[in-house]
Amino acid sequence: MASCYYSAFADQGIAHLSAEKITQNARAIAETFVANSRRRFGNAELLEWRSSRQFGHPVVYVVMRATISTFDRNIEAETHNLITAWKNREISFTCASEVVVALPQYAAPIREQMLRVLRTLAFEQ
């Protein structure tokens, strides 16, 4: 129904931003994330973003839609992403589902499952 994965990039992007800067620059972080995604997916579209805190840690929540190409097919997917800086790394947790796009009548429970996964992520201090 959905796939989730984690990416970490040292010393690039927002890796060295303070908690305050992540909150202040949330919109730019979301837009940059989608722009970078366009390099891989071509048609990534920002659907929603918001600045938030996850267990006291600043995060940017981004929802986007994109065509993801695999070795044997193209998948229209909606991705839910939690982006932050932690221990000098840019961190991105992503959950994606093609069901949300292909079968909209099943979108709500799939989205809830993706959010449930993202809500559990905690960052040690």
SETI-807347 format. One line per 5 residues: number of its first residue (from 1); for each residue y, x negated, z negated of C-alpha. Coordinates in steps of 0.2 Angstrom, whole numbers. Layout:
# residues N
NUM> Y/X/Z; ... $
//
This chain:
# residues 125
1> 0/0/0; 12/-14/-5; 12/-33/-5; 22/-43/-17; 26/-62/-17 $
6> 37/-75/-25; 48/-88/-18; 57/-103/-26; 69/-115/-18; 75/-130/-28 $
11> 93/-136/-26; 99/-124/-13; 107/-107/-11; 111/-100/-28; 100/-112/-38 $
16> 114/-119/-49; 125/-104/-52; 128/-99/-69; 124/-81/-76; 142/-76/-74 $
21> 143/-82/-56; 127/-73/-51; 135/-57/-58; 152/-60/-50; 145/-65/-33 $
26> 131/-51/-32; 137/-43/-16; 139/-60/-7; 121/-65/-14; 114/-49/-7 $
31> 122/-51/10; 117/-69/11; 99/-65/7; 99/-52/21; 108/-64/33 $
36> 95/-77/29; 81/-64/32; 88/-60/49; 83/-78/54; 65/-74/51 $
41> 65/-56/55; 79/-53/67; 83/-35/63; 84/-36/44; 96/-22/37 $
46> 103/-20/20; 100/-3/13; 105/-5/-5; 110/-18/-18; 116/-19/-36 $
51> 119/-32/-49; 109/-30/-65; 101/-39/-80; 82/-41/-82; 78/-44/-100 $
56> 95/-51/-102; 94/-62/-87; 106/-58/-72; 98/-53/-56; 103/-45/-39 $
61> 92/-31/-33; 91/-29/-14; 83/-16/-3; 81/-20/15; 72/-14/30 $
66> 65/-26/43; 52/-29/57; 40/-42/50; 30/-51/63; 12/-57/59 $
71> 0/-66/70; -7/-50/77; 6/-36/75; 24/-31/71; 26/-21/54 $
76> 41/-10/50; 43/-13/32; 55/-9/17; 57/-23/5; 63/-23/-13 $
81> 69/-40/-19; 74/-47/-36; 85/-63/-33; 91/-74/-47; 94/-93/-51 $
86> 82/-100/-65; 79/-118/-70; 89/-125/-55; 79/-114/-42; 84/-99/-32 $
91> 70/-87/-36; 66/-72/-25; 52/-59/-30; 49/-47/-16; 38/-32/-14 $
96> 36/-25/4; 27/-9/11; 25/-3/29; 19/14/22; 37/18/16 $
101> 43/17/34; 28/24/43; 24/38/31; 40/44/23; 31/58/14 $
106> 22/44/3; 38/34/1; 42/39/-17; 26/34/-26; 25/18/-16 $
111> 43/13/-21; 40/17/-39; 25/5/-39; 35/-9/-31; 49/-6/-44 $
116> 36/-6/-58; 30/-23/-53; 48/-30/-52; 53/-22/-68; 40/-32/-77 $
121> 47/-49/-72; 54/-59/-87; 63/-76/-87; 60/-88/-101; 75/-95/-109 $
//
